[in-house]
Amino acid sequence: MTTIGNSDLDVFPLALGANTFGWTSDEKDSHAILDAFVAGGGNFVDTADSYSAFAPGNSGGESESVLGSWFTARGNRDDIVLATKVSQHPDFKGLAPDNIRAAADASLSRLKTDHIDVYYAHYDDDKTPLDESLAAFDGLVKDGKVRYVAISNYSPARIEEWLSIARREGFALPIAIQPHYNLVHRRSYEPEIRDIAEANNLGVFPYFALASGFLTGKYRTRDDLANTPRERLTQGYFSDAGLEVVGALDTVANAHGTSLATVALAWLLSRPGIVAPIASASRIDQLQSLLDSTTLTLTADELDLLTATSDKVGE
């Protein structure tokens, strides 16, 4: 277990992304995945109030509702570190103070709980003064509805501004940051956000850790993606350099008799500041390769190969 930043929350070094729940996995399968994650040592689940409004027929909140039914059925809420986010639900857009408070209450209702362990600002809202948003987050902490606040998808400058305002006003300081970060997309974290996270002891939880499935090796050509649920999310990773990264993952995975996903996540766990990558599973048979990343030790040469190959993606 690893402690998140300046908090008292200890988490398993893999966060289970719940974005698939109520989308590519129904409630029954989602509960089975959650049960297996916990049986494998996991205790940290990441969701958002907007999941999965992007899916046809969904309106947002589906993932939180699935989690709420699981907490109720298992009676295990206190065993789980729960993260969710605000600003993107169709009914609760942005970070105006009243919106933050209303969205938090709606999330708590769907999640069948009285508190959120880690509450992220999902995306920046430049239409609302940052000090007003931070005052609302601080109020939720003071009310006991949120234990800690965190940041996702903010620019380095805005993260610095958030930290400055929080310190000046005595607001609850963020404990974590969630950047888009993986072997084929590093610019959203390195070097600026990495340096801010290290200087302020922010726990880092990379999302799209497997590049929406691209780093599993499942999609080797654009035809492999055609008419799949992940086509829109994954197509941006395709390039000759990206496919070279997949080849390097193949090499390392074969040396260990493991999967590409396991190696890709293990590489992330070797990077500065990373507490736990976020990865999701639509089927229970996909979960073990994610869990295995927490015990896989890559050699220095293997890490160098992966990093050097990844470096070419940005060239």
GIHUSUL-V995084 format. One line per field, one symbol per residue. ss: DSSP state (@ for helix, = for strand, . for the rest). burial: b if it has 16 or more other C-alpha atoms within 10 Angstrom, else e. Layout:
# GIHUSUL-V995084
ss: ???
burial: ???
This chain:
# GIHUSUL-V995084
ss: .==......==..====...=...=.@@@@@@@@@@@@@....===...............@@@@@@@@@@@@@..@@@.=========..==...@@@@@@@@@@@@@@@....======........@@@@@@@@@@@@@...=======...@@@@@@@@@@@@@@......===.=.=..=......@@@@@@@@@..==..=...@@@@@@.....@@@@.....@@@@@@@..@@@@@@@@@@@@@@@@@...@@@@@@@@@@....=..====...@@@@@@@@@.......@@@@@@@@@@@@@@@.
burial: eeebbeeebebbbbbbbbbbbbbbbbbebbbebbebbbeeebbbbbbbbbbbbeeeeeebbbbbbbbbbbbeeeeebeeebbbbbbbbbeebbbbbbebbbebbbbbbebbbeebbbbbbbbbbbeeeebbebbbbbbbbbeeebbbbbbbbbbbbeebeebbebbeeeebbbbbbbbbbbbbbbbebbeeebbebbeebbbbbbbbbbbbbbbbbbebbeeeebeeeeebeebbebeeebbbbbbbbbbebbeeeebbbbbbbbbbbbeeebbbbbbbbbbebeebebbbbbbebebeeebbebbbebbbebee
